[in-house]
Amino acid sequence: MNSSTLCTRCLRTFRHSVGTGSRANSYRSFSSAVQRYEQAADLPGQRATTGRPLKRTNATSSIPSRAAATATTHGITTKPEPSATEPITQSSSPYASSQNNVGDMPSAEEVSQMQKQIQRGMQPDSIVTRLAKGLRKTAKSTTDTYVIYGETERIFKVCAKQADYTIPEDQRTSILTGKGPPKAADGADLGQPVGPSWWYDTLGLEPTFATWSQVTYLHMYIITLRFRDLETPAASRDYQRYLNEHFSHAAEDKMVLLHNMSARSIRNKYLKDLFLQWRGCLTAYDEGLVKGDAVLAGAIWRNVFRGDENVDWEKVAQVVSFLRNATRTFGNQDLYDIVHQADGPKGLWAQTHAS
């Protein structure tokens, strides 16, 4: 390629890229080519060093270049090659003019504007802009997290209330003197029911920590079935996770306040065992709902009635009926109704026991 003219292949390439390619790709290709051509034609480094225009040989200045003659045959108007004494300036470039015949080629001003826009687009965002984008992205997820946490806390409190118990303070403080709360057959501390409870009054279960945890798990399982039908899998996982976290916090509080378990290592051991029991309840109750009432009764007998061989199976059947009714009732309820209308003497849980 000559320093001041374009060869036929270059012109054909330019005309093809502008005519067939997309406008944005053609502009970028054209802009890059113009810069390379102007650098080759102007030679700013040599001109700044010598202080005079670049000289050419007589053969080059007297005979028109082959590229210029070929460009004329294709109907492309180009300026003649400058003479030996004529300085090579920016205006000698065939792309300096805003009017030409090579497709829909942009002017130099348009090329400059496009270059500035591309440069602005490639510049990284400021720290303020990045922070704003990050806050907008995380605002919704953060709000949803607080909403889920609050709703699951309210749901859990109602579930734990169904078989809640307490141990009087005088019995808790007398444990160091050997006069602690009475013991069940398996050695667990016996408490006192908090308010009327179908599980203690009708079924005759003992108010212990094991009974409270298993009855709470049963109610949590019924709610978990409803959580599985939420709009997204992520929401379902978050609701189930926070519900289980609320149980862990409440269980640890009872260990400290009611059973004087001050050693954290012992509490952690019990919490791990409770988590394994929760996973076992999920599997056992799922299997019972699928395979029938006999399998479901066996799961309830092992968990709620602690595998008692002298159990009254009529009471086990009552719990099976309760689980079936509660699954049907809560499965048809909106999540808002479960949060706000499950508690009370006329709430969803009371209606389930009555049916």
Secondary structure, DSSP 8 states (H G I E B T S, - for coil): --SSS--HHHHHHHHHHHHHS-HHHHHHHHHHHHHHHHHHHH-HHHHHHHSS-----HHHHHS--HHHHHHHHTT--------SSS---GGGSTTSSS--SSTT---HHHHHHHHHHHHHHHS---HHHHHHHHHHHHHHHHHHHHHHHHHHHHHHHHHHHTT-EE--HHHHHGGGGT----B-TTS-B--EESS--HHHHTS----SHHHHHHHHHHHHHHHHHHHTTSSSHHHHHHHHHHHHHHHHHHHHHHHHHTT----HHHHHHHHHHHHHHHHHHHHHHHHHHHH-HHHHHHHHHHHTSTT-TT--HHHHHHHHHHHHHHHHHHHTS-HHHHHHSSSSTTSHHHHHHH-
